[in-house]
Amino acid sequence: MPPPPSTTSPAPQIAPVPAGDRPVWSVVIPVHNCADYLAGALPEVVRQLGDRSDVEIVVVDDASADDPGAVVERLGGGRVDFRPNPQHLGAIGTFNRGLGLATGELVHLLHGDDAVLPGFYRAMEQALADPGAASAVCRVEDVDSAGTTTYTTRSYRQGTGVWAGAAESFALSNRVRAPGIVVRRSAYEQVGGYRTDLPHAADWEMWTRLAAHGPVVFVDEVLARYRRHDSSDTSTRVKTGANVRERVKAISVVSGYVPADRRARTERWALAYAVVFAGRTALALARARQWPAAARQAREALRCAWLVPWGVPAADRL
């Protein structure tokens, strides 16, 4: 089990919620300049949970210029709380603030440009009926800016149930799409929030840390949508190769969540997965005639291939 973060940790502490009457669900929706996508996602959340008294839905705005507050007022049905940040905090700062605002037993951090599909909250609540489970993960559709499905994550086990070996699986490569995971708030309280030194890979590190903390239930249904579009933070980092460089740094962290006798092997395999990831990304960018970005991804793939026999270099370790 990972130790709780210290006051100097890049993973900030998440304060416990005072005892007493509290919601079952906290749906926290961080947004930054994605009001149009929020307008598509919010009605389904409200449709599934809006008639329950044991639910809080909070939109946390990180200094958007496109007025997500108006979307909340128009489509929230009086059930959605709008909480703008006091100043621009960035994605990770907004995620951590959202966790601090959440008071429910189950927390769903739904990025404003992603979405849930019908039945999401019912299925995930059932999956987490066992209080010993720390989190639940479902299958997810990748969609483009127009909402066209481009990929569907696979089944990592046959049928819904505890995902055996999830931490070691996660340490090799990010198996989780952010809209497809629900976490028990008590788990966040025990392991801490998102690391501030991994702006791109903080989610991958978080899922692995949580899987090392407690059981992950895999829900073998496609229940959420993860959007890829050119204006996202991920797309910006892909164009420069920063996504792969940070992936290498993250490998030095996530490999630490597996048993000590398997860490070196896990690290090498994770680097091999990084070669495949960067290579596939380079090919996709080349097909789209985005030549500079493709070249940067190809260069990062070659660097990761060179590192495989030795592991993450000291200069890249966190």
CORBELZI-V882826 format. One record per helix or strand of 2 or more residues. SS is the DSSP state (helix for helix, strand for strand). FROM is the first residue (numbers start at 0). TO is the last residue. If there is no record, write none. Layout:
# CORBELZI-V882826
SS/FROM/TO, SS/FROM/TO
This chain:
# CORBELZI-V882826
strand/24/30, helix/34/48, strand/54/60, helix/67/74, strand/79/83, helix/89/100, strand/105/108, strand/114/115, helix/119/126, strand/132/142, strand/148/151, strand/160/161, helix/165/171, helix/177/179, strand/180/183, helix/184/190, helix/201/212, strand/214/226, helix/232/239, helix/241/256, helix/259/286, helix/290/306, helix/313/315
